[in-house]
Amino acid sequence: MSAPITPDRVRTDALQPGDRVWHPYDMARFTVSAAPEELDQPLTFHNRATDETECGMRVTGTDDRGDAVHVDTAPSYLWHRDVEQPTAPAEEPPGDTSLTPEREREIRTLDLLELMSDRVAPVISGHLAALLAEVDHLRARVEELVAQRDDALVELVTGQAPPEALSPWERAVSGLNALVDADVIFHVEPDGHIAAPFSDEHIEWDLRARRWVLTRDDEDGAS
């Protein structure tokens, strides 16, 4: 479908020598000197009304000062005739040339979606970059654990195994590796206490509770 043609408007491909029309850009009046021809160099235009691509045409003529004029535009472009010149109505192209309300809504919707896409795309891009950075961090951590051969903890970090699936010894090793990963220098004393030379925190055996507990030098009763 194309836009309707009226006596004071004419399509590019319907222009004839002698037609007086208004320039579409600077609104200067000029007279068509030859029938429009397709361009040697392909130039395409998008027709929103039909959602089709059209090959450009060149319109040549002379303006009121006698200067040569040429305009490259789409075949379906509607030119404004010089209203002072009586002309016969241009022939309607075959078929329905009206724009239905449904098609008008589609065009408006496409324009709105285009505008929303231009505004939303940068926001989505920022969120995606943050997510990819988090994924890279997790991947690096897993690779580090694999290098340490701590397979049980790898399964725990990746969600492949619940904490209760680890054996007591595996949990104990993971705990000691946590100190290693934090660059904490520590040693195990003959009585089993775990202490660090430059820290006020210790892991020692509580005889009454019969459990290993974390104590600090500033706590009451701490060794």
C-alpha positions, 0 to 999 in steps of 0.5 A, a space after each residue: 500500500 502507498 499513501 493516497 494521491 490527491 490532485 495537489 500531490 504526486 508520486 515521484 514515479 508519476 512526475 512528468 516533464 513540465 510538472 511544477 513542484 516544490 523542492 522537498 528540502 528547501 521548499 523552492 519551486 522548480 519545473 521537472 525537465 525529464 521523467 524520473 530515472 532510477 539511479 546508476 548508483 543503488 540508493 535505497 529508501 525504507 517505506 514505513 507505510 509498506 515496510 518495503 525497501 525502494 530503489 531511489 530515483 533522480 528527479 531533474 529540473 530547473 528552478 525559477 532562477 533557471 538553475 539546474 536542480 536534481 533530487 534523489 528520493 524514493 519512488 513513493 515520495 509524494 511531491 507537492 504540486 504548485 497549486 497555481 498550476 492547474 493539473 489533471 489528477 494523477 492516476 491512482 495506482 492499482 489496488 487499495 492505496 489507503 492506510 488502514 488504522 491497524 497498519 497506522 497502529 503498527 507503525 506507531 508501535 514500531 516507532 515507540 519500540 525503537 525509542 524504548 530500545 535506544 533508552 533501555 539498551 544501555 541499562 541492560 548492558 550495564 546489568 549484564 556487564 556486572 553479572 558477567 564480572 560476578 560469573 568470572 569471579 566465581 569461575 576463578 575461585 573454582 579454578 583456584 580450588 581445583 588447583 588446590 585439589 579440594 574437590 569436596 569444597 568445589 562441589 560445595 561452592 558450586 552447589 553440587 553437594 550440600 554441606 552435610 555431604 562432606 565427611 568430618 575430615 573434609 570439613 576439617 581440611 576445608 576449615 584449615 584451608 580457609 586460614 591458608 587462603 586468608 594468608 594466616 600464619 599458624 601452628 599446631 601446638 603439642 596439646 593440639 591448640 592451633 595458634 598464630 604468632 601475631 594474632 590474639 585468636 586461638 583454637 583450643 580444646 574446651 574440656 567441659 564442652 568437649 569441643 574445639 572453641 575459638 578464644 581470644 586473649 582479651 576474653 575472660 578465662 582465655 589462655 
